[in-house]
Amino acid sequence: MEFLKVSSKSSPSSVAGAIAGMIKDGLPVSMQSVGAGAVNQAVKAMAIARGFLAPVGIEIVCIPSFTDVVVEGKKITAIHFAIEPRYLRGTVLLDEEPYADYLTQQVAPANSFPVDSFQL
């Protein structure tokens, strides 16, 4: 499986554009980061991508996990991010793979979670 490799020097905006483009094209998004700086850039990219996709009715969900990778003969731990779309009510859904199962998914309306109910 191919994935986006994010380093501490990656531009979050560029990575966000790649994420948004892949989600809009119906492609699975997988990212991998090694180190605190790289994970920071990956998380910023996901937040920016959310801003790109929300106006067209697509929310994204991130599923983080640990994975082992071999770099220069050494086994190190990386963070893997699987990013999936969650379509908002009223959005035209794709009826093709890989998102066919989203056709039956129930999504709460965006205004059902009032901001006033959260304590900051």
C-alpha positions in Angstrom: 0.0 0.0 0.0 1.3 3.4 -0.9 1.3 6.2 1.7 2.3 9.8 2.1 5.6 10.2 4.0 5.6 13.3 6.2 8.8 14.7 7.7 9.4 17.5 10.1 10.3 19.6 7.0 7.1 18.8 5.1 4.8 21.8 4.3 1.5 21.2 6.1 -0.4 23.1 3.4 1.1 20.9 0.6 0.4 17.7 2.5 -3.2 19.0 3.2 -3.7 19.6 -0.5 -2.6 16.0 -1.3 -5.0 14.7 1.4 -7.9 16.8 0.1 -7.3 15.8 -3.5 -7.1 12.1 -2.7 -10.3 12.2 -0.6 -12.1 14.1 -3.4 -10.9 11.5 -5.9 -12.2 8.7 -3.8 -8.7 7.3 -3.0 -7.7 5.9 0.4 -5.3 8.2 2.3 -2.5 6.8 4.4 0.2 8.8 6.0 3.3 7.8 7.9 5.5 9.9 10.2 8.6 9.2 12.2 9.5 11.6 15.1 7.7 14.3 17.0 8.3 17.0 14.4 7.0 14.9 11.6 3.9 13.9 13.6 3.3 17.6 14.4 3.4 18.5 10.7 1.0 15.6 9.8 -1.5 16.6 12.4 -1.4 20.2 11.2 -1.9 19.0 7.6 -5.0 17.0 8.6 -6.5 20.1 10.3 -5.8 22.2 7.2 -7.3 19.5 4.9 -10.4 19.5 7.1 -10.7 23.2 6.3 -10.4 22.5 2.6 -13.0 19.7 2.6 -15.7 21.0 5.0 -17.1 23.6 2.6 -17.9 20.9 0.1 -19.6 18.8 2.8 -16.9 16.3 3.6 -15.6 15.7 7.1 -12.5 13.6 7.6 -11.8 11.1 10.3 -8.2 10.1 11.4 -7.3 6.7 12.7 -3.8 6.7 14.2 -1.8 3.6 14.8 1.8 2.5 15.5 3.8 0.6 12.9 7.4 -0.6 12.7 9.6 0.5 9.7 13.2 -0.3 8.8 15.4 2.8 8.1 19.0 2.2 7.3 18.8 -1.3 8.7 17.3 -0.2 12.0 13.8 -1.0 13.1 12.0 2.1 14.4 8.4 3.0 15.4 6.4 5.3 13.2 2.9 6.7 13.5 0.5 5.7 10.7 -2.6 7.8 10.0 -5.5 6.3 8.0 -7.7 9.2 6.9 -11.3 8.5 5.8 -14.2 10.7 4.7 -17.4 11.2 6.6 -20.0 12.8 4.4 -22.3 15.4 5.9 -26.1 15.3 5.5 -27.1 16.7 2.2 -23.9 15.8 0.4 -24.0 13.9 -2.8 -22.4 10.6 -2.0 -20.3 8.3 -4.2 -22.0 5.1 -5.1 -18.8 3.4 -6.1 -16.0 1.7 -4.2 -14.3 2.4 -1.8 -17.1 4.5 -0.2 -20.2 2.5 -1.1 -20.8 1.6 2.5 -21.2 5.3 3.4 -24.6 5.3 1.5 -26.3 3.7 4.5 -24.4 5.5 7.2 -26.4 7.8 9.5 -24.7 11.1 10.2 -26.0 13.6 12.9 -26.7 17.1 11.5 -23.9 19.6 12.2 -26.2 21.8 14.3 -27.1 19.0 16.7 -24.0 19.7 18.8 -24.4 23.2 20.1 -21.1 24.9 20.9 -22.5 26.4 24.1 -22.7 22.9 25.6 -18.9 22.5 25.7 -16.8 23.6 28.6 -13.5 25.1 27.5 
